[in-house]
């Protein structure tokens, strides 16, 4: 059942057993796993079934450091969460997302990566990854290239063990925005409250037990939900913000007695590693493995990365290299000049060599107008990128393309100085907005440079081309500082001084508060985090069911014991 919270009686107190805050993929997965249980579940969502800009404005915030995207874009306040804006074109009628597991090395404690290490190994999470495959409607649980290559689409022939190929799989978004919504709506033990914004987590006097959450609607209504167990599933920024907002008992924020909440923020910056110029253009006819295409009706795509052996040996962060074919006109002088002129016009000043830039634009004006019309008006893709593939199906690619653009998604070191705190600015509900501090570390920069150099060395050694690395001075060339993969702010660690939640995602020191999602990641690798988020949500759902089963068994045992005692007492009295 779905309820619009704006229509609830004012100051209503709702009683339930489990309260899940956030109806994105993590919260939806948790709720689905609890369908049919003999306890009640409340699923709380800030947004509605349709997008609303006023509600979305509650995600506004400010950033310091690198030119990070607007924080409003990091959290999508609508049922289905960020799944609503997943935009990889799986086919003409279906949008979705790339999926893969974290690598084994991502779970390990690495001497070269400060604060690294999960409380368990990847093998522990593999059974939950397999169940997550079913939830995300993916293909076989296989990410090695051997499972997907064939004679016409082989792996690139690197020499040695330094560079290898593995796969992405792709899953649809509408399962979270539509199909699973209907399942949850029809479940008799789950009630979903829309337009409901948690503004405070209330605890007892010791802050060791959450009693209820206070919720507010933009129209002024306010209500409470009391539960036996609370689970935060609102993303890498909002999970930390909610704890920091809840500061009546613990003045620095709930569970923040060790000043860990909000720290260790990570993302997956997207870089342009450079241009790969092949020795022979026939390579464009034999690299379909690296295109987004269907194999046995499963959408997959290959990518390059350094082997775990070389990552350990060279003490590097994890990083991927994705290949996109480009023609001679890509990043042409005319496009570069047009971009320079438009930027200069916005600033209100002419660039250097303005006449030369203008000449480049005039000479190729027909081409520029045509591409602008296709992209801006017809919404057609101009070239393969992170959202669109299919280039390997074309004929004559050896005549069409001349180079590969190499795009990288990189791991970041968990840095305690990269953090979410509270701003002095207030949102529409009167709550402090999020404030993000986010900067490169020296480890990040050095690792990226060395990884790019190794790839260039191995391409040259294999003899199939030359990688011309691109940088902005001494820094990596960044396409985007965020892929909306916000991680680490309520990290998992067995030591409460180094993490916010334990290995079961339970908040340290609080008996009935749990957190799920990418905010609990101790490290993030380079893999898109959604499959790991779903796996952790399934794992937590199993833990929830076990806890309630134990409580139920204990209650049954007490009742049986009471019955036996009552019978013995009655027999005693009757014998007298």
Secondary structure, DSSP 8 states (H G I E B T S, - for coil): -EEEGGGS-TTEEEE-SEEEE--SHHHHHHHHHTTT-SS-EEEE-SS-SS--HHHHGGG-EEEEES----GGGT---STTGGGGG--EEEETTEEEEEE----GGGGS--TTSTT---SS-HHHHHHHHHHHHHHHT--SS--BGGGT-BTTB------SSSEEEEEEEEEESHIIIIIHHHHHHT-TTEEEEES-EEEEEEE-TTSSSEEEEEEE-TTS-EEEEE-SEEEE-S-TTHHHHHHHH--SSSTT-TT-TTS-TT-S-B---EEEEEEEEES-GGGGGS-GGGS-EEETTEEEEEEEEE-HHHHHHHT---EEEEEEEE-TTTT-HHHHHHHHHHHHHHHTS--TTHHHHHHHHHHTHHHHHHHHIIIIIS---SS-BTTB--GGGSS-HHHH--EEEEEEEE-----TTSEEEEEEEE-TTS-EEEEEEE---HHHHHHHHHHHHHHHHHHHHHTSEEEEE-EETTEE-EEES--S--B-TT-B-SSTTT-SB-TTSBBTT-TTEEE-SGGG-S---SS-SHHHHHHHHHHHHHHHHHHHHHHHHHHHHHHHHHHHHHHHHHHHHHH-
